[in-house]
Amino acid sequence: RKEVEQDPGPFNVPEGATVAFNCTYSNSASQSFFWYRQDCRKEPKLLMSVYSSGNEDGRFTAQLNRASQYISLLIRDSKLSDSATYLCVVNRGNNDMRFGAGTRLTVKP
Amino acid sequence: DVKVTQSSRYLVKRTGEKVFLECVQDMDHENMFWYRQDPGLGLRLIYFSYDVKMKEKGDIPEGYSVSREKKERFSLILESASTNQTSMYLCASTPSNRNIGIQYFGAGTRLSVL
């Protein structure tokens, strides 16, 4: 079993839709959590950190459930420019980062 | 802006060749990383370094070595390239252990070993 599991998708949604991605992790000692975005043939870039209390950045909301070892990302009012692969990233501590394989999103007009 | 530069975007090498992948960052970051990214597997850590001349093995170090002679440069070496090392290689850096999740990536090197 992979340490960080994501639904690979693809998710194909119309503009304006709300879409949610889930991620589970297996190491209960994991310390911090992130969502990265990777455009086609580009490098990953940090989208947002995920805090225990949940956090929001514009149209993006991230949630963490430590008891269930589950992270989510919600995108409201999807834009064409949101089309990308979203990577769930878990920091186990001591420079030990684990990446999910990514969830691909395509937003269509 | 932080800049992480990988020397090549595309490389084609033959089985058995020694391959050098270079990465340079311009923000005086202490920590540097080499990953490979394969479809369905995500990014996997090969090696990382938290200081000059220091290195630590990641999840998949076999067949690879690294060199960090200067703070800004972290090199990945494939001692004898094999076809199963065909992959996208990504270098990353981060300023300190406290923000270890915030990594800045280079554009990647797509390596094909024939």
Interface residues (C-beta under 8 A of the other chain):
Chain A: K2 V4 P8 S32 F33 F34 K42 E43 P44 K45 L46 S49 L87 V89 N91 N95 D96 M97 F99 G100 A101 G102
Chain B: N31 F33 Y35 G40 L41 G42 L43 R44 L45 F48 Y50 E56 L90 N97 I100 G101 I102 Q103 F105 G106 A107 G108
